[in-house]
Amino acid sequence: MSNNPYCNLSVDEKNIINKIDKKAIDYLQLTQLLSHLELKSVSQSSQLTEEVAAELANEIDLACLV
């Protein structure tokens, strides 16, 4: 599907497959990118509001002080 010499992207019925030349990207950077994409995907499907998230963050902060 892709003609990039460093990256080959393909799609089947269930998967998106991305083969990347090891010289093209640092492994740590790739894992950070994938973690970011996963977090973005989860946050887009979440029904958690910013207000509730802020309340939870405050509760966690308070619990860490105890």
HELIX and SHEET records of a PDB file:
HELIX    1   1 TYR A   27  SER A   45  1                                  19    
HELIX    2   2 GLU A   50  LEU A   65  1                                  16    
SHEET    1   A 2 CYS A   7  VAL A  11  0                                        
SHEET    2   A 2 ILE A  16  ILE A  20 -1                                        
END                                                                             
